[in-house]
């Protein structure tokens, strides 16, 4: 199952806008030229930015059964070298001006601003037949741990997303997320198999040029993680005049309830469909979605399973939970569940280790109508004075009360980090609503986040 093999069927339809339009026929010709230079069933590192070179390279490698590893183009040189040592790629597709590669590898093919650098020493990889793509876990740029994805994972998930978002050839998404991030990549995959046109840009949503391009090219949709929606709120998105915009999607973490409700209302007034979604790289991209017409009735819900998938809950003993409003670990079953992990080249020959079943590590419950609600992470639980405390739940309560803060901690000590001078109010809420002791509140300048806006709890300052 490799739907990119059929892209030429869209012929003269525009596939990409990147300073100019590229038709599907033109994209396929360029992509195949890049892919063919890497041979077949080789391992290639792609140092991705949101540009035509990265995109065409990815398409060419997928069409040619080359196995790409998508990495952020800004990856630190020492981290990149560590990954090269572990995985021994035959080629690296990267900016022609990448100084480290210029000195250690041979250029074998160039297109635009990118060059296919060839490794000076050949290594014969034993690649499993199903293996199609490697993505980093949780948006990490330097971790040696990758998610192994098959062609069925990628294109099965793309078909499901196409179905529930009702994607057609008339859609024109604009890039707001890195393509090496599973969410950003899923937008590309689901729209390409639909014959849609992708407007590709590296411009930030904070820049005027992004919105000028959005309007000029008639963008119909874009996706964002919570951080992007926080920025859109500060930009006063409700005042924007973008008549072509028809669909917004949100995933990559839980949007706080106040902001979720606000965007649901703003989109309703503007005639825009607003979809909240849930997923993990380990399930290729998406596992559930909330139909836009349920935004008000089921506010805060991750919705229902995507077409072809199933959501279920298990208690601490592994028993299935069948009653509504009972919390347990969220389990997902579907053809988009990855083959497993890789931590070095030796793991690339492994078969499917998951069998279509994923333990998400998230705690959730479902209501009487079968809509699921995330309550926290199994690993984001601490014990304070003998009571089990969900850090995510405390965070959620504080956010609902208008406090921009995050929670971390260890057993017997919870830490609340706030951006404002509101420690008195926070302490009052925690004591009144949760009756908790054994916590401290600390003001910080910024909440540490990765490139995709996800909170880096491990980088929060520690109390003395």
N, C-alpha and C positions, 0 to 999 in steps of 0.2 A: 504494500500500500504506500505509494509515493505520489501524492497528488501533484507535486511540482513537475512531474513528467508530462502533465497534460497542459501546462501553462501556454504552450504555443497555440492552443485552441482559441485563445482570446485574441490572437492575431494583432490587428492594428489598434485595439482598444488601449488607452493609456494605462500603463502599469504604475509608473512612478513619476512624480514631479520633483526634480532636484535641479533647480535653476532653469530647467526646460523639461518638456515632457519626453518620456521614453515609453514607447509602445511595448506590449508584451513580447512581440516578435523581436524587437531590438534588444530588450532586456535578456531574453533567452539566448540570443546570439552572443552577447557579451558574457553572460553567466557561463555558458558552455565553454567559451574560449578560456575563461579562468579555470573552471573545473577540470578541463581536459589536461591542463598543464600539471595538475597534481596527481594524475594517474587515476587508479581506481582502488578503493578500499585502503587508502592511506589515511594517516592522521594529520590534520592541519589545524594549527592554532590560528584563530581569526581575532585580531586586535580591533575591536569594533568601536566605531563612532556612528552617529546617525548621519551617514552619508551614502551616496550611491555605490561607492566602491565596496564598502562593507556589505551592503545589501545584495549587490549582484554577486559578490563572492560567495555569500551564504547560499543563495539560490543555486549557483553553479555547483557547489560542493554537494548539496543535497541531491541535485539532479544526477550527478556523476557518481553517487554512492561513495563519495569521499566522506570521512567522518570529521566534521568540524568541531572544535572546542571554542566556544564563544567567550572571549575575555574582554574586559574593558580596555580600551586603547590607552588609558592613563595608568595602567598597572605599573607598580614600581619595578624598576629593573631587577632588583634582587629577588623579588617574588616571581617575576617572569622566569628568571634563570632557574629558580628552584623547581618550577613546573616543567621547564624544558628537560631538566635532569631526570625528573620522575617519569615523564611521559614520552620523551624522545620523539617529538613530532617530525615528520618528514619535511614539512614546509610550515612557514609562518606567513600569513597574509596580513600585511601591515602597511602603515604609512611609509612611503619611499624614503622619508627623511628620518626614520627611526635609527638613531645613532648606534645603539647597541647591536642591532641586527646587521647594519651595514658592515660592521667590523668582523662579525663572526660567521655570517652566512652569505651564500652566493645568490644574487638576484637572477631569477630564471624567467620572469614574465612581469610586465608592468601594464596596468590599466589606470588611467587617470592619475590620482595622487598616491596610488597603492602599488606595492610590489610583492610578488610571491617569492619569498626568500627560501632557498633550499638548504637543508641541513648538510654540512660537509661530510657527515658520517651517516650511512644508511642503516636503519634499524627495521627489521621485519616484524611488524606488529601482527599479533594473532587476534584479529577482530571478530567478535561474534557476528554471525550473519544478520541478526536483528538490530545490531547497534547502528544508530543513525546520527546521534548528536550527543555531545557532553555539555552540560550547563553547570555553572557554579551553584552551590547551595546558599540560600538566603542572600543572594546578591554579593557574596564575598568575592573580592578580586584576586586574592592571593592564597586562599585555602586549597590544599591539594585534593580535597574531597569534591568529586563531581557527581552529578546525577546522570545515570546512563539512560538515554531515551531511545526508543525504537521508532521506526517509521509509523507503526500502528498507533503508538502513543501520540505522536505529533499530529498526524493527519486525522486520526479519530477524534482527538480533542478539538482540532480546528473545525471539523464538520459539526460537532456538537455546538460550539460557540456560534458558528454561522447560523445554525437552526434557531437557537433561542434568542439571538440578537437580530434575527431576520436580516442578515447582511446580504446585500445585492451588489451587482456591478455598478450601481449608481452611487454607492457609498464612497466617501473620500476622507479617510482618517488622516490626521496630522500627527506626527510623532511627538510625544511628550515624555517618553520613557526610553531608556537605553535598550537597544535590540539584543544585548547579551543578557538581559533580565527576562525571565520566563513570561512575565505579563506583557512586556513590550514586544517580545517575539511572537506571542500568541495573537496579538493584533495584526502583525504582518502576515502570519500564516493564514488566519481565518479570512482576511481580506483578499489575499492573492488567490486562494482557491475559489473565490467568488467573482474574480475578474474585476475587482474594484481598483481604484487609483490611490496609491499611498503618497501623501505629501511628506517628504522627508526633510527634516531640518534639525540642526543641533542647537538652534536658538532656544534660550530659556523662555518660559512663559512670563517671566518678569520683564522681558525685552519687548519694546514696541514692534520690532521687526517680526516677532512671532505672530502677533495679532494682525499685523498688516498682511502677512502671508496667508494667514487663516482666512481673512476676508477676501483677499484678491483671488485666491484659488478655490473659494467656496467649500471650505472644509465642512464636512457633515458630522464628524465625530472625533472625540479623543478620549483617552483613558488617563486616569491618575490615581496615585497612591494618596493616603490621607494628607501627607505633607503638601502635595500639589493643591488639594482642595482648601487647605489652610491658607495657602498663598492666594488662591483665587478669591477667597473670602476677603482677604486684606486688600486685594485689587478692586473690590466691589464688583464682582462678576455680574451681579444683578443689573448693573447699569450698562453692560456691554451691548452693543448692537451688532449681532452676528446672525443675520436671518437664515444663513445656510445651515447652521448648527442644528442637528436633529437628534443626536444621541450622545450621552455622556456615560462612561462606565467608571466604576471605582472598585479597586481591589488593593492587595498588598498590605493589608492590615485593617483594623476596625476604625472607621471614621467615628469620631465622638458623636453622641446622639443629637446634640444641639445643631451641629454642622450638617449632619445627615438630614435632619428635618428641614433645615434651611434650604439646602440644595434641592431637596425633593419639591419644596414649595416654589422656589425660583424657577426650576425647570418646568414645573406644571404650568406656571404663568406664561413661560416663554414657548410652550408647546414642544419642549425637549423631553425625550425619554431618558430617565436617569436610572441606570441599573447598578445596584450594589452586588458585588460578586465575591466569591471566596475561593482560594486555591493555594496550592503549594507547588514548588518546582518538582517535587517528588510525584506529583500527579500531572506533570507536563505544564499545566497552567491552571485550568479552572475545574472546580468540583461542584460548585453550586452557584445559583443566581437568584436574586429577588426580582420577580417581574415588576416592571415600573409601575403598573397599576396598583400594586400592593404596598407602595412606599409609605402610605399613611396608615393603613390597617396593620401592617407588620413592621413598623419602624424598628430598626435595630437588628432585624433578622438577616441571616445570610441566605435565607430562602429555601429553595428546594434543590435536589440534585439535578445536574445537567442531563440532557437526553443521553441515555445509554449508561448512566451511572446510578449508584445507590448510596444513600447515607444511612448509617445506623449508629447506635450507641451501645457501649459496653460498660458494666460496672467494674470495680477494682478487681473482682474475681474472674473477669472475662465473660460474664453472663450478659446476654442481650437484654437491653432495657426496652420494654414494650409499652410502658405507661407514659403519658405526657407529663411534662414539667418535672422530670427526674433527671438530674445531671449525671453525665458519664463521659467517657472518652469517645470522641467522634471518630468513627471508622468509615472509610470510603472504599467502595468497590467499583471498578470500571476498567475498560480497556486502555485508559490513559494513565494508569498507574505505572510508574517507571520500572525498569528492569532491576534497579538497585543502585548501589554506589560504586565509585571507583576511587582508589587512593594512589594508584600508580598504573603504569602500562600493563602490568601483569593482570590487572582486574578487567581489562578490556575484552578478554575472551570468555568472561563469565556469562552464564545463561540467565534467564529471568529468575530472580530470587524472591520477587514479591507475589507472583501469581495473581496480579490484579487487585490485591488487597493492601490498603494503606492505613496504618495507625497514625492519625494526624498529630497526636500529642496535645490536641485542643480539647477542652472541656465544653460541653454543650448540653442543651435540652431541646426537645421539640414540643410545640404546643398542640392543642386539640386538632388543629387543621394540618399538622404535619410540617410546619415551618420551623426551621432550626435557628437557635440562638446560641452564639459563643459566649461563654462566661469566663474563660481564662485558659491558661496553659497548665498542663499537668506539672511542668517544672517551674511554674511561677506560683508555687504554693509554699508558704512558710508556716512555721508554728510559733505563735507568740503566746506565752503563758498557757501552753497546752492546747490552744485553739488553732485550728487550721485556717489560715488566712489566704485568700486569693488576691495577689497583688494587682491583677488586672481588674478585679471587681472594685477594689478600693480606688484605683485610678479612674475607673468609669464613674463612680459616684462623685468624686471630686471634679472631674471634667464636666459632669452634668450640672454641677453647682457653679460653673463658670471659672474654675481654677485651672490654669494651664500648668499642669504638673505631671510628674511620673513617679512611680514607686519601685523600689528595689529593696533588697535586704536579705538577711539570713535568719535562721531560727532564733527567736527571742529578741530580734531587733528589726523593725521596719523603718526604712528611710523614705521620706517624701521630699522630692526635689521640685522646687517651684521657681518660676521666672518672675514672680511678682513679690511685693512686700505684703504677703497675705498669710503669714504663718499662724497668726492668732485665729483667723477664720477657719483655716484648714484644721487646726487642732480641735476647734469647737465642733466641726462637722464630724470628724472621726470619732470623737468621744460620744457625741449625741446619737449618731446614726449607727455606729458600729461597736460602741462601748469598748474601744480598744485602748490598751496602755502599751508601753514599750515601743514607742516610735519617736522619731525625730524629724523635724522639718528643716530643710536647708535651702537657701536661695542660691541659684546658679545663673550665669549669664545666658547660656545656651543649652539646649537639650542635644546631646551628641547623636548624630544620625549618619547613616551611610549614604551612598550616592542616590539611593532610591527612596530616601526619606524614612527608612525604618530606624527605630530607636536603638542605639547601641548601649544597652544597659551596662555592659561590662566596662564602659569608659566613663561612667558616672563617678564623681569623686567619692572617696570613702571617708566616713566619719572617723575621728580619732577615738 
